[in-house]
């Protein structure tokens, strides 16, 4: 069964350092999402790509966060500099498209701890 | 504003039935999803409702009433492995998913 791949699974960093997360969506999935999830809360959308184009990055803290999907396949999310409040689970999801009945499938996530 | 309400936590007994409710107020409606999330893991898709009524899938069923802005997830013959958080998410008029905070389900033997 096809899965969304993410790496690393865990990351510990010190504040003010740079971190990067990688996501490889299910093959053929045009839409890719990056979410942040704080313990006890639902996922919060950071950025959505349709192929290589950003569709929605309204909730992305652009002063420190950046995301790219250069060839419309895999994607990287970067934080520079990391802050204590960035400690969370970062989830990547993908879907075939965005129409009716399109379901988002999630990768295993990257758990970030900023010290 | 957009809002999804779910109980924070529920407790049930192994072998029993539990119903997890979700009420929503969103800008438009283009479907409702239920996801299961075990502690420290990613959400996994359980069910999708876009029309009123009940969708059954094995031990899990999901119900939707669009006029009431209400859904529930019904879990039958509970097993210990069903201990997890259950997330309700609604797709709004912009096809964006609005997520609830999740309901933590604790199963006791």
Contacts between the chains, C-beta under 8 A, distances in Angstrom:
chain1	res1	chain2	res2	distance
A	40	B	101	6.8
A	40	B	102	7.6
A	41	B	101	5.2
A	41	B	102	7.6
A	42	B	4	7.5
A	42	B	87	5.7
A	42	B	89	7.3
A	42	B	99	3.2
A	42	B	100	5.4
A	42	B	101	5.1
A	42	B	102	5.8
A	43	B	43	7.2
A	43	B	87	7.8
A	43	B	99	5.3
A	44	B	99	7.6
A	45	B	96	6.9
A	45	B	97	7.2
A	56	B	96	6.9
A	91	B	42	5.7
A	91	B	43	7.5
A	98	B	95	4.9
A	99	B	95	7.6
A	100	B	30	6.8
A	100	B	31	6.9
A	100	B	50	6.8
A	101	B	31	7.2
A	101	B	48	6.4
A	101	B	50	7.2
A	103	B	33	7.1
A	103	B	45	5.3
A	103	B	48	6.3
A	104	B	33	7.9
A	104	B	45	7.5
A	104	B	97	6.9
A	105	B	45	6.6
A	106	B	42	3.9
A	106	B	43	5.1
A	106	B	44	7.1
A	107	B	42	6.0
A	108	B	41	6.8
A	108	B	42	5.3
A	109	B	41	7.3
A	109	B	42	4.8
A	111	B	40	7.3
